[in-house]
Amino acid sequence: MSVNAREEEYEYVELFGKPALFTNSRIDRDTVPEGWYAYDLRGSDYDPGEPVTVESKVGVNHAGTILIHEPVTIPKEGFRKLKGRLDFLGEHLTLEDFCDERGLIYPDLNQYQMCAASEDEGALFFSQGAEKDAELGCIGHFRFYFDQSGRFTVSSWDDHQPELKTQAFKDEFDDVVNALRENGVLKDLPAARSFCYGHESARMADRYRPDTYAFKLETDAHTYCMRLFPNGGDYSYIYAYDKAQLQQATAPIIGKVSFASGETLAYTDPAIFVQVIKDELPYRPTSGFQYEVLTDDPQVRKAVDDILYDMFGEENPRQLSEYGLTEKGYKALLDAENPNLPHTYDWFVMENFCCKDEKRHGFSSLTDAIDHFNALKCTEKRLCVTKDDVSTIYLAIAHDGETYLDEGWRENPRFATDRTMDEAAARLQLGIAGLEPSGPTMNLGGM
C-alpha cells in the first residue's frame, strides 16, 4: 500500500550528505508536491530490508522510500549504490515539520490530489443498485463529456441517496469540479488526455472499455471516484461517496469474536480487536468467549499471541519478523537451528555484487567457492552460503579493494551452534588469504 507524501510521518535522514525524509512504505507519486522528489531504496536478495541502492522506482526488494527537496543523480545504469551514505538522524518529522526545520516553504495544495484507483476498487466507479449504494454511502453521480471542440460540458447529476446531499457536500463538490476545471484534469480534452496518458496504471483495461481511466480523489469528508474517457463523444462520470461510510463498508475484516450467547462481532480496526481480546479473554470460562484472527498482519497476530503468553506469566518467544512466515516456513527455520538434524549447504559467490553485471556462481563445495572467490578480479564480491534453503549469510566480503570475513553469522541462531560453520570459518581464515591446501571435496550436506 502506498502512502500520501503530505500525510506520512518520516524518519529524518541524510542521503549522500543532503537532508531528506525516509519511510518504510512506498509513496504514492501522485501526492509528491511539485519541486520535491521521491526515490525508492532496494535491498539485496540476501537481506531485502537493508538498503543498498537508490533508484527511481523499485519493484522487488523494496527497502524504503526517500522524499527529498533536491534531485539525486542516478547513473545511466538506473541505480546508485549507497555505500553507507544513508544516515538516520533520530528524529520523526512530517513533511511540514521538515520544511519548518529547514526553513523551506511548505508546498501549498493548489489543487485536489488525484490518484489511480486500485483494481479491487473498480466497482465504485459504476452504479450498483439501491441496496449497495446504501451500504457504501453513495451520494450520487455526475455525468459530463468533452464536446467536439474539447470543452468540458456538464450533462447531469443523479441522486442515489439524496439525504446525504447536504449543503456542505454541494459546496465542496462545486469546489472540487471547479478546481479541476481551472488548472486540472478537467480543464479541457487535451488536459484530460495528458493526465490519463501520464497515469497508465489507472487504465481500466478489462472493465468498461480499454481507453477509460479510473481516478480517486479524497477530502476530509468525501471520496470521489472519476471514470474518465479522454476522448470526445462519450460520457465520463464522478461518483461521490460519504468517506466514513465507504471506509467502514470496504475495510477488510481482520478478526471476529463470539460468545456463548450466540453474539458474534466482526472488527476492521486492529487496535479495537486486540483490546477486545485483552478485555474479554480472562472471562472466557464463564462467557464462552472465542476469537478468530483473519488477517496475515504480523503485528496483529503477534499482539494477540502476546496476550495469551502474558496470561500465563510468560514472554512470547517469537519475534515480529517470524510472523511473516507460514507455519511450514517457521518449522523449517526451527529445524535449521537444530544441530541434531541433517542439513544442506549451498555455497555460492556473487560477482560484481549489487552492480550492473552481477552474477551468481553456485558450488557444491566450499573449496570450489573459495577458489572462485579468490580468482575473481572484481572489487565487489561476496562468498555466501544458504542452509536448508531457508537462511542465507555472508561469509567473506570484498568491497572497494578490501577483503574481510563477516562474523555476523555467529549471532544467527541458524548458524551459531553449527559445527560445519565453525569448520568453514577456520578454512576461510586460511583460504581467503590463499593458503588453504587442496583437499577432498565435500558435497551438499557438508563442505
HELIX and SHEET records of a PDB file:
HELIX    1   1 ARG A   29  THR A   31  5                                   3    
HELIX    2   2 LEU A   95  ARG A  102  1                                   8    
HELIX    3   3 GLU A  119  PHE A  125  5                                   7    
HELIX    4   4 ALA A  130  LEU A  136  1                                   7    
HELIX    5   5 PRO A  162  LEU A  164  5                                   3    
HELIX    6   6 GLN A  167  ASN A  183  1                                  17    
HELIX    7   7 LEU A  189  TYR A  197  1                                   9    
HELIX    8   8 GLU A  200  ALA A  202  5                                   3    
HELIX    9   9 LYS A  243  THR A  250  1                                   8    
HELIX   10  10 PRO A  270  GLU A  280  1                                  11    
HELIX   11  11 LEU A  281  TYR A  283  5                                   3    
HELIX   12  12 ARG A  284  SER A  287  1                                   4    
HELIX   13  13 PRO A  298  MET A  311  1                                  14    
HELIX   14  14 LEU A  320  GLY A  324  5                                   5    
HELIX   15  15 GLU A  327  GLU A  337  1                                  11    
HELIX   16  16 LEU A  366  ALA A  375  1                                  10    
HELIX   17  17 GLY A  408  GLU A  411  5                                   4    
HELIX   18  18 ARG A  419  GLY A  431  1                                  13    
SHEET    1   A 2 SER A   2  VAL A   3  0                                        
SHEET    2   A 2 ARG A  26  ILE A  27  1                                        
SHEET    1   B 7 ARG A  80  LYS A  81  0                                        
SHEET    2   B 7 PRO A  51  GLU A  55 -1                                        
SHEET    3   B 7 TYR A  37  GLY A  43 -1                                        
SHEET    4   B 7 HIS A  62  ILE A  68 -1                                        
SHEET    5   B 7 LYS A  18  THR A  23 -1                                        
SHEET    6   B 7 GLU A   9  LEU A  15 -1                                        
SHEET    7   B 7 LEU A  86  THR A  94 -1                                        
SHEET    1   C 6 MET A 114  ALA A 116  0                                        
SHEET    2   C 6 TYR A 213  GLU A 218 -1                                        
SHEET    3   C 6 HIS A 222  LEU A 228 -1                                        
SHEET    4   C 6 SER A 236  ASP A 242 -1                                        
SHEET    5   C 6 CYS A 138  PHE A 146 -1                                        
SHEET    6   C 6 PHE A 152  ASP A 159 -1                                        
SHEET    1   D 3 THR A 264  TYR A 267  0                                        
SHEET    2   D 3 GLY A 255  SER A 258 -1                                        
SHEET    3   D 3 GLN A 290  VAL A 293 -1                                        
SHEET    1   E 5 LYS A 359  PHE A 363  0                                        
SHEET    2   E 5 TYR A 345  GLU A 351 -1                                        
SHEET    3   E 5 LYS A 381  LYS A 387 -1                                        
SHEET    4   E 5 SER A 391  HIS A 399 -1                                        
SHEET    5   E 5 GLU A 402  LEU A 405 -1                                        
END                                                                             
